[in-house]
Each structure stands twice: as C-alpha cells, then as structure tokens.
Amino acid sequence: MTSPLLTLPSMGADLGRVERALREAVVTDDTFLTEVASHLIVAGGKRLRPALAIAVAAAASAEAAAASPEVVMGGTSVELVHLGSLYHDDVIDEAVTRRTVESVNARWGNLKAILAGDFLLAKASEIAASLGTEVAGLLAATIGRLCEGEIRELQSAFNVDRTEADYYASVEGKTSQLFATAARIGGIVAGHDRPLIDAATAYGLHLGTAFQIVDDILDLTASEAELGKPTGHDLFEGVYTLPVLLTLSHDTVASGELRDLLGRPIEGIELEKALGIVRSNGGIPGAAAAARAQIDTAVRELEAFPATPAVAALKAGAMHLVSSLPA
C-alpha cells in the first residue's frame, strides 16, 4: 500500500525531478563509473527520504505548490548519501542482490563497490555545499553518524548481552539520523522558523527509529519473497535486533534456549528454531509497541506546525508505517 506521504498532489512530479537529478548527479566522463554509480538509482526505490524533505518544506503552507529547486536538490543529496551507504552495506554483508537486482559488489567486486559508494557520498556533499554551509555541515555530520552507527552494530555482532541502549544508539546513527537530516534540510531550505525546523528534525528522528524497528520485525516475520533476502538474515549475521533482545530479556525457558542458540553463526534447523522462539515469546509485539511509541512521539512533534495538507500527510505517513504490525 502506498504511503500517504507519497500521495500529496505535487509529490509525484517533485519526486520525478529528484529522480532526474539523481541520474544527472552521477554522470561523468568515465562511462564505466557512470554505469556503476547509477546502478541502484536505475533499480528504483520509494525515495522516502527525499519525499520527507519535500513534505517538510511544504508543511508550513496551505498551498500545494511544487517544491523549489533547492528543496529538490536537498532531497537529492540525502538520497545520494542513502544510496552510497547501501553500496558499502552490501560489501559488509556480502550481499548478492539489492532491490531485486544484482548488487554492485556481486557484479563488479568489492573494491569498485566501495569506490562507487564513496563517489556517491562525494556527489551528495557537492550538492549540499551548493545549498549553503549549514546544509553542507549537516550532511557531513550525518555521514559521520552513519559510520558510527554501523561500527556500533559491527562491534556488537553475535553479542547476546547487547543492550537495548546499544541497539537504539546504533539505529539512531545508521538509520534515524538520515531521516532527521532529510526533514531538517527540507525545513532549512524552505526557510522555516527555527522552532519548526527543530520539530521537523525530531519528527524525522523518531520516524527513522520506528522505520528501523519495523524493518527488524519484518526480517524475522516476512517471507523471503517479501523481503528479497532470506528470512532471519540479521540473526544469521549475528545482528540481534530489538525483538531478539526483548525475547532474551525475559527470564523464561524459551529465553534460555534462545541464548544457547545464539552467540555464534547459525543456519538451517537452528536458525528456524531461533526464529520460532522469537516469534512466539513476546519479542515481536514488544518491538511493535516500541515502534508505535516512536510514531506517537513523532506525530506530537508536528503539533508545532499549522494544519496543512503536508502536515496531515506527514502524520498519516507515520501512522501508516506501523498500521500492519501485530498488537
């Protein structure tokens, strides 16, 4: 089902402009680099982060006007950071597919994937610099936070004593911060007052956290066809997400059985057993409740804005994210 955020009257046309800007940003004199750098752009995507920047930029106006060129380029810069991080993530995860197509590292090798990811981050920084020093500094800091979040996650691999605080710190860096930055850039380039910019940033941060929790739930509950990767991939990689941590925190026989299974690479029957334990011992509904709490907080932040169509879409888009989760 399409997110309400994407149904704003001008959103389709504005995201079309973002799409063109993405493709133009990676064109170079080297046709090979252009092909590698545009690989995931051509593969498509929901473009939620640019959509967030566009919606926040429109949030203070009752008119459904087209996004300004600056807003489009702000959204483009954020999406380029997201894409660059995917190139690097796929190298780390040794992924073979991404968005139903062959991953860059699988097709051209790790070295080319890393360099192409670096190129996308550089292009994002170049665009951000054209929007002013505040946006440039914000995007640079966000790239740093992405690295910090990823490092935190790698350090906690296969750690059954990973805490919820560790989980949230990693999520904030690797996922939430980019949502927050998308929202903040939308507010900055639209010229919103500082209280509105700060409220939009907080909205994006909590939305991004909920987005990651939902993604972590789906990794444990959705089918391989729905995910585009094997179910339980995070467990296999030793990434113990919130549903797993909540299950481990219970003083039960099932929690003990799960702890005995984890702490090392598992697959096959052991992986299926671990998935069964997490699915049936409170971890999933507990994580779903945490995601809803993040959404509730995000929506409250929007009370700083006037009642406009874009604000209504931002609220509805947030609620839509958790609408299908288990109670």
C-alpha positions in Angstrom: 0.0 0.0 0.0 1.3 3.4 -0.9 2.4 5.7 1.9 0.1 8.7 2.4 3.3 10.8 2.3 3.6 10.0 -1.4 0.0 11.0 -2.3 0.5 14.7 -1.8 -0.7 16.4 -5.1 2.7 17.6 -6.2 4.8 14.8 -4.7 4.8 12.6 -7.9 6.1 15.4 -10.0 8.6 16.5 -7.4 10.0 13.0 -7.0 10.3 12.8 -10.7 12.5 15.8 -10.6 14.5 14.2 -7.8 14.9 11.1 -10.0 16.3 13.1 -12.9 18.6 15.0 -10.5 19.9 11.7 -9.1 20.7 10.4 -12.6 22.3 13.6 -13.7 24.5 13.8 -10.5 26.4 10.6 -11.3 27.1 11.3 -15.0 30.9 11.5 -15.5 33.3 11.4 -18.5 34.0 7.8 -17.5 31.1 5.7 -18.8 32.1 2.8 -16.5 31.9 4.9 -13.4 28.6 6.3 -14.5 27.2 2.8 -15.0 28.4 1.6 -11.6 27.3 4.7 -9.7 23.8 4.7 -11.3 23.2 1.0 -10.8 21.0 1.3 -7.8 19.5 4.6 -8.9 18.2 2.8 -12.0 16.9 -0.1 -9.9 14.5 2.4 -8.3 13.2 2.8 -4.7 10.5 4.5 -2.7 12.6 7.7 -2.2 11.1 8.2 1.2 13.9 10.5 2.4 13.5 13.0 -0.5 9.8 12.7 0.0 10.2 13.6 3.7 12.3 16.7 2.8 9.7 17.8 0.2 6.8 17.3 2.6 8.5 19.2 5.5 9.4 22.0 3.1 5.7 22.3 2.3 4.4 21.8 5.8 4.0 25.5 6.7 2.0 26.4 3.6 -1.7 25.7 2.9 -0.9 25.7 -0.9 0.1 22.6 -2.7 2.8 24.2 -4.7 5.7 22.4 -6.5 8.9 22.1 -4.5 11.6 24.7 -5.1 14.8 23.7 -6.9 16.7 24.0 -3.6 14.3 21.5 -1.9 14.6 19.1 -4.8 18.4 19.3 -4.6 18.3 18.9 -0.8 16.3 15.7 -1.2 18.7 14.5 -3.9 21.7 15.0 -1.6 20.1 13.0 1.2 19.1 10.1 -1.2 22.7 10.0 -2.6 24.0 9.5 0.9 21.5 6.7 1.5 22.5 5.1 -1.8 26.2 5.4 -1.1 25.6 3.7 2.3 23.8 0.8 0.6 26.8 0.2 -1.6 29.0 0.0 1.5 26.4 -2.1 3.4 26.3 -4.7 0.6 30.1 -5.1 0.8 29.9 -5.6 4.5 27.1 -8.1 4.3 28.5 -9.8 1.2 25.0 -9.3 -0.4 24.3 -10.7 -3.8 21.1 -8.8 -4.6 19.7 -5.4 -3.8 16.2 -4.2 -4.8 15.7 -7.3 -6.9 18.8 -6.7 -9.0 22.4 -7.9 -8.7 24.3 -5.9 -6.0 27.2 -3.7 -7.2 29.7 -5.8 -5.2 28.4 -9.0 -6.7 28.6 -7.7 -10.2 31.8 -5.6 -10.2 33.6 -6.6 -7.0 34.1 -5.1 -3.5 36.7 -2.5 -4.5 34.6 -1.0 -7.2 31.6 -1.0 -5.0 33.4 0.8 -2.2 34.8 3.4 -4.5 31.4 4.0 -6.2 29.8 4.4 -2.8 32.5 7.0 -1.9 31.7 8.7 -5.2 28.0 8.9 -4.4 28.8 10.4 -0.9 31.1 12.9 -2.6 28.4 14.0 -5.1 26.0 14.3 -2.2 28.4 16.6 -0.4 28.9 18.7 -3.5 25.2 19.3 -3.9 24.9 20.1 -0.2 27.7 22.7 -0.4 25.7 24.4 -3.1 22.8 24.9 -0.6 24.9 26.7 2.0 27.3 26.0 4.8 24.7 24.8 7.2 23.3 22.1 4.9 26.9 21.1 4.0 27.9 20.8 7.6 24.7 18.9 8.5 25.2 16.4 5.7 28.9 15.9 6.6 28.0 15.2 10.2 25.3 12.8 9.1 27.7 10.8 7.1 29.9 10.6 10.2 26.9 9.4 12.3 26.1 6.7 9.7 29.7 5.4 10.1 29.4 5.4 13.9 26.1 3.6 13.8 27.5 0.9 11.5 30.6 0.5 13.6 28.5 0.1 16.8 26.5 -2.7 15.0 29.6 -4.5 13.8 31.1 -4.3 17.3 28.0 -6.0 18.8 27.8 -8.8 16.3 26.9 -12.2 18.0 26.8 -10.4 21.4 23.9 -11.9 23.3 24.4 -9.3 26.0 23.8 -6.4 23.7 21.6 -3.9 25.5 18.6 -2.1 24.2 20.5 1.2 24.7 23.3 -0.2 22.4 20.6 -1.1 19.8 19.0 2.3 19.8 22.4 4.1 19.6 23.2 2.1 16.5 19.8 2.6 15.0 20.0 6.4 15.6 23.3 6.6 13.7 22.7 4.2 10.8 19.0 5.0 10.1 17.3 7.6 12.2 19.8 10.4 11.7 19.4 10.3 7.9 15.6 10.7 8.3 16.2 13.6 10.7 18.6 15.2 8.3 16.2 14.9 5.4 13.5 16.6 7.4 15.9 19.3 8.7 17.2 20.1 5.2 13.6 20.4 4.0 12.9 22.9 6.7 16.2 24.8 6.3 15.9 25.3 2.5 12.2 26.3 2.8 13.1 29.0 5.3 11.0 27.7 8.2 11.4 29.3 11.6 13.9 27.5 13.9 11.3 26.0 16.2 9.6 24.4 13.2 13.0 23.1 11.8 13.8 21.6 15.2 10.3 20.0 15.5 10.6 18.5 11.9 14.1 17.2 12.8 12.7 15.4 15.9 9.8 14.1 13.8 12.3 12.6 11.4 14.5 11.1 14.1 11.6 9.2 15.7 10.1 8.3 12.3 13.5 6.8 11.3 13.8 4.8 14.6 10.3 3.4 14.0 11.2 2.6 10.4 14.2 0.5 11.5 12.3 -1.3 14.2 9.6 -2.2 11.7 12.3 -3.4 9.3 13.8 -5.5 12.0 10.4 -7.1 12.8 9.9 -7.9 9.1 13.3 -9.5 8.9 12.0 -12.1 11.4 8.4 -12.4 10.2 8.1 -11.8 6.5 8.8 -14.3 3.7 11.9 -14.4 1.6 9.8 -13.3 -1.4 8.5 -10.3 0.5 12.0 -9.3 1.9 14.1 -10.0 -1.2 16.5 -11.8 1.1 16.3 -14.9 3.4 14.1 -14.5 6.5 16.2 -14.1 9.6 19.2 -12.6 7.8 20.0 -10.4 10.8 20.1 -13.4 13.1 22.3 -15.3 10.6 24.7 -12.3 10.5 24.7 -12.0 14.3 22.8 -8.8 14.4 20.5 -9.1 17.4 17.7 -6.5 17.0 15.0 -5.3 19.3 12.6 -8.3 19.0 15.5 -10.7 19.8 16.8 -8.5 22.7 13.3 -8.3 24.2 13.0 -12.1 24.0 16.4 -12.6 25.6 15.4 -10.2 28.4 12.6 -12.5 29.7 13.5 -14.9 32.5 12.0 -17.9 30.8 13.0 -21.3 29.5 12.5 -20.1 25.9 14.8 -17.2 26.6 17.5 -19.6 27.9 17.0 -21.8 24.8 17.5 -18.8 22.5 20.6 -17.6 24.4 22.1 -21.1 24.0 21.5 -21.0 20.2 22.9 -17.5 19.7 26.4 -16.1 20.2 27.7 -17.8 17.1 26.7 -18.3 13.4 23.6 -20.4 13.0 21.6 -21.6 10.0 19.2 -24.3 8.9 17.3 -26.0 11.7 19.0 -23.9 14.4 18.0 -20.7 12.7 14.4 -21.9 12.2 14.3 -22.8 15.9 15.6 -19.4 16.9 13.1 -17.7 14.7 10.3 -19.7 16.2 11.3 -18.7 19.7 11.4 -15.0 18.9 8.1 -15.1 17.1 6.2 -16.9 20.0 7.6 -15.3 23.1 6.7 -11.7 23.2 9.6 -10.2 21.2 7.6 -9.2 18.2 4.6 -7.5 19.9 7.1 -5.8 22.3 9.1 -4.4 19.4 5.8 -3.4 17.7 4.8 -1.4 20.8 8.2 0.3 20.8 7.7 1.3 17.1 4.3 2.7 17.9 5.6 4.7 20.8 8.2 6.3 18.4 5.5 7.1 15.9 3.3 8.7 18.6 6.2 10.9 19.7 7.0 11.8 16.1 3.4 12.8 15.4 3.3 15.0 18.6 6.3 16.9 17.2 4.1 18.0 14.3 1.8 19.9 16.6 4.2 22.8 16.2 3.1 23.2 12.6 -0.1 24.7 11.3 -2.8 22.3 10.0 -1.8 22.0 6.3 -2.1 19.2 3.8 1.6 18.4 4.0 1.4 18.1 7.8 -1.6 15.8 7.5 0.3 13.7 5.1 3.3 13.5 7.4 1.1 12.4 10.3 -0.7 9.8 8.1 2.6 8.6 6.6 3.9 7.9 10.1 0.8 6.1 11.2 0.8 4.0 8.0 4.3 2.7 8.9 3.0 0.8 11.9 -0.6 0.1 10.8 0.1 -3.5 9.9 2.2 -4.5 12.9 0.9 -7.1 15.4 -0.9 -5.7 18.5 
